[in-house]
């Protein structure tokens, strides 16, 4: 005679999900906390996704019983889980997917992680694209290690400004911020039109004073050191100083404003300037289209 399957029981230990956490991250934390194989735990909900990892955030193959089974395993109501797990919320209400800001794979800082899940080394979340740090613990989280920002108040101020811009320009912030990063990177590689070397060197020195500062890739250190200037450039991209359709006029107005904000002479490079090529010319072309 066929044997009946054992009824699903709650796991002995059930850390709560972190807001915005991926399905894969939460299942991995449940598995670690209970010393269970994560693949077996995931298969209780549905077919194992290809290359399943903490980055996985799919409910493909789930059935209508999968959310109930997850609730049973965790001992938490489905609705409560859905408030923290975006993929679960979308699965429960596929006809009305939640409107969310542009997001990227990120993580909470280690202090926030330890508070919510002491046994986890890392929690993977979907973070707003403009969010680069933990405001509660004042540390940079866009790298493999947390970098304290106690001695870099301008970075905290820049994040505050990006938060304001994201509220006003929700669906444009990702493009503008990405454009600002590209311009800053190309300035660094091809010659800076503004003399910001002293500020960047000072920030890099302060980053490397912390032991973790030397463990993160140089690219991440450079992103952190140039973050305040990137926020200013993002602001000008989202809020052009003139409605002109002449790219040269927009370029001159923008470079004059950058000179004013940084109290530095901007060495204009005309059409060879990444600012002109990536922002001024495409922006005015859209205005005339």
SVG drawing of the C-alpha trace seen along z (x, -y; Angstrom):
<svg xmlns="http://www.w3.org/2000/svg" viewBox="-6 -80 51 82">
<polyline fill="none" stroke="black" stroke-width="0.4" points="0.0,0.0 1.2,-3.5 2.3,-5.4 0.9,-8.8 3.2,-11.7 4.1,-13.2 2.2,-16.5 4.2,-19.6 5.4,-21.0 6.7,-24.3 10.5,-24.6 12.0,-24.7 13.7,-28.1 12.1,-30.7 13.9,-34.0 11.5,-36.6 12.0,-37.9 13.7,-41.3 11.7,-43.9 12.5,-43.5 14.2,-40.2 14.5,-37.7 12.8,-34.3 16.2,-32.6 17.8,-34.6 15.0,-33.9 15.0,-30.1 18.8,-30.0 18.5,-31.7 15.8,-29.3 17.9,-26.3 21.0,-27.6 19.1,-28.4 17.6,-24.8 20.6,-22.9 18.6,-21.7 19.6,-21.4 18.3,-24.4 17.4,-22.6 15.1,-20.2 13.4,-23.1 12.9,-25.0 11.4,-21.8 8.7,-21.8 7.3,-24.9 7.8,-24.0 10.3,-22.9 13.9,-23.9 14.8,-26.9 17.9,-26.6 21.1,-27.8 19.2,-28.4 21.0,-30.8 20.2,-33.6 19.9,-35.9 17.0,-33.8 13.7,-35.6 11.3,-33.5 8.1,-31.7 8.0,-29.9 6.4,-26.5 4.7,-27.4 1.1,-26.2 -1.7,-27.8 -0.6,-25.8 3.0,-27.1 2.3,-30.3 0.4,-28.2 3.2,-25.7 5.7,-28.6 3.5,-30.0 3.3,-26.6 7.1,-26.2 7.7,-29.6 4.8,-29.8 3.9,-33.2 0.7,-34.3 1.0,-34.5 -0.1,-38.2 2.7,-39.0 5.3,-37.2 4.0,-39.0 4.6,-42.4 8.3,-41.6 8.8,-39.3 8.0,-41.2 8.0,-38.0 5.4,-36.4 3.2,-39.5 3.2,-39.5 2.4,-35.8 -0.6,-36.2 -2.0,-39.1 -0.7,-38.7 -3.4,-40.9 -2.3,-43.9 1.5,-43.8 2.7,-46.4 4.2,-49.6 7.7,-49.9 10.7,-52.1 13.5,-50.9 15.4,-48.3 18.8,-46.5 20.2,-43.6 21.5,-44.8 22.0,-44.0 21.3,-45.5 24.3,-46.4 25.8,-43.8 24.3,-45.4 20.8,-45.2 21.5,-41.7 22.7,-40.5 19.6,-42.1 17.2,-40.2 19.1,-37.0 22.2,-36.3 23.0,-33.1 23.1,-34.6 26.3,-36.0 24.4,-38.1 20.8,-38.9 20.0,-39.7 17.3,-42.3 15.9,-44.3 17.0,-47.8 16.0,-51.1 18.4,-51.9 19.4,-55.2 20.1,-53.7 23.8,-53.2 24.0,-53.1 22.3,-52.3 21.1,-55.6 20.5,-54.0 24.1,-52.8 25.7,-55.3 27.7,-52.9 28.1,-52.3 26.6,-49.0 27.3,-49.0 30.2,-46.6 31.2,-43.4 32.0,-45.1 30.4,-47.9 32.3,-51.1 31.6,-53.5 30.7,-57.0 31.3,-58.8 34.1,-60.8 32.4,-61.3 29.3,-63.5 29.1,-64.7 28.3,-61.2 25.3,-61.1 24.2,-64.4 24.5,-63.2 22.3,-60.2 19.7,-62.4 19.6,-64.5 19.2,-61.4 16.3,-60.3 14.6,-63.6 15.2,-63.2 13.9,-59.7 10.6,-60.8 10.2,-63.5 11.5,-61.6 10.7,-57.9 10.9,-56.4 13.8,-58.6 16.3,-58.2 17.9,-55.0 18.7,-56.5 20.0,-59.8 22.1,-58.1 23.6,-55.7 24.4,-58.5 26.1,-60.5 28.3,-57.4 29.3,-57.0 30.2,-60.7 32.3,-60.6 34.0,-57.4 34.9,-58.9 36.1,-62.1 38.4,-60.1 39.8,-58.1 40.2,-60.9 41.0,-64.0 39.0,-65.8 37.4,-69.1 37.1,-70.0 40.0,-69.8 38.4,-67.4 41.5,-65.3 42.1,-66.7 38.6,-65.9 38.7,-62.4 42.1,-61.6 41.0,-62.8 37.9,-60.6 40.0,-57.6 42.4,-58.1 39.5,-58.1 37.9,-55.0 41.2,-53.1 41.6,-54.0 39.0,-51.4 40.2,-47.7 37.3,-46.9 38.3,-49.9 41.3,-48.0 39.3,-44.8 36.8,-46.2 37.6,-46.6 39.2,-49.8 36.2,-50.5 33.9,-50.4 36.3,-52.8 36.3,-55.2 32.4,-55.1 32.2,-56.0 34.9,-58.7 33.1,-60.4 29.5,-59.8 28.8,-63.5 29.8,-64.8 27.7,-62.0 24.7,-63.1 25.2,-66.7 25.4,-65.6 22.3,-63.4 20.4,-66.5 21.4,-68.6 20.5,-65.8 17.0,-65.5 16.6,-69.2 18.2,-71.0 18.9,-74.6 17.4,-75.6 14.8,-74.4 16.9,-75.3 17.0,-72.9 20.6,-74.1 23.1,-71.5 25.9,-74.1 23.7,-76.4 22.7,-73.6 26.4,-72.6 27.6,-76.0 24.8,-76.5 25.5,-73.2 29.3,-73.7 28.8,-77.1 26.5,-75.6 29.0,-72.9 31.7,-75.5 29.5,-77.4 28.6,-74.4 32.1,-73.1 33.9,-76.4 36.2,-75.2 37.0,-76.4 35.4,-74.0 37.7,-73.5 35.3,-73.1 36.1,-70.5 33.2,-71.2 31.9,-68.3 34.6,-66.0 33.3,-66.3 31.4,-63.2 29.0,-65.7 28.2,-67.0 28.1,-63.7 26.1,-61.7 23.7,-64.4 23.5,-67.7 23.3,-66.4 20.9,-63.5 18.7,-65.7 18.2,-68.5 17.7,-65.9 14.8,-64.5 13.3,-67.9 13.2,-68.6 11.9,-65.2"/>
</svg>
